[in-house]
Amino acid sequence: MGGDFPTGDRQMQLDLFVALPGDMAVRDQQDLMAHPFFSLAKTKRTEPIDYAAGDTRIRVEGTVEHGIATIWDADVLIWAASQLVEARDAGLRTARLLSATPHQILTFTGRGTSLRDYQRLRAALDRLQATTVVTNLRQPDLRRRHRFSWINEWKERTDAAGRPLGLELILPDWFYQGVLADAFVLTIERDYFGLTGGIERWLYRLARKHAGRQAEGWAFDFRHLHAKSGSLARFANFAIDLRTVARRQRLPGYRLAVERRPDGGERLRFAPQTYPQTRGINR
């Protein structure tokens, strides 16, 4: 996606935020942790995600060409949230228009810096830009809907000789306000980026959001987790995946236990590792 941003965005006179160098805490936006905004599969998903719980409504759509943005693509948004919060806390001015090098994004999110890694980053940016979200979350009137893409636009910058200078991307106002205006973020473990499974990544974010550092942790029924994930997998297969994740115990900072309910159903409990593990059936 080379070239200049359209005249409309230039007329808006968006300020430019240049990404900060160095290490910083990893921050995640809580709405993205709690709700099914991303595909958990590594294969292309074009079927929309439709989610309704209480008054909350979410619909996520992708294009035939790119599919829906994945939970791995969301690492770019975690990087952006981390940058914005770091700058805000340092008293620096922030903006929705971000400038960075691919190297900054890739190294922060635990990726390599080979040509293949750069190509995957471009593909992730394309999916984030092509994915459309419609939701009433954080709307003053729940009957209203906010429609946006995870990245409004992005481009690669080059110098006069055609040498790459980096990337520029425009974040949607819904995400930007959720990170800064509402300060709706949590710090997550850097080891999160090392999780390779989509369900593992989703469960960690869910645990961090709901269980936090509570001594008793938090528990979800399997069927509730299935609905909350937005996964296309059959419930029986999804339940097998949950048991596998609990058996492997790879979620940083948490112990997982599968508990049998009196009615024969199952639930998954997340407990911080700093506290004794809640008894359950781990298998």
Secondary structure, DSSP 8 states (H G I E B T S, - for coil): --S---HHHHHHT--EEE---S---EEEEHHHHHS--SB--SS---S-EEEEETTEEEEEE-BTTTBS-BTTTTHHHHHHHHHHHHHHHTT----SEEEE-HHHHHHHTT---SHHHHHHHHHHHHHHHH-EEEE-TT-SSTT--EEEESSSEEEEEE-TTS-EEEEEEE--HHHHHHHTTS--EEEE-GGGGG---HHHHHHHHHHHHHTTT-TT-EEEEHHHHHHHHT--S-HHHHHHHHHHHHHHT-STTEEEEEEE-TTS-EEEEEEETTS-----B--
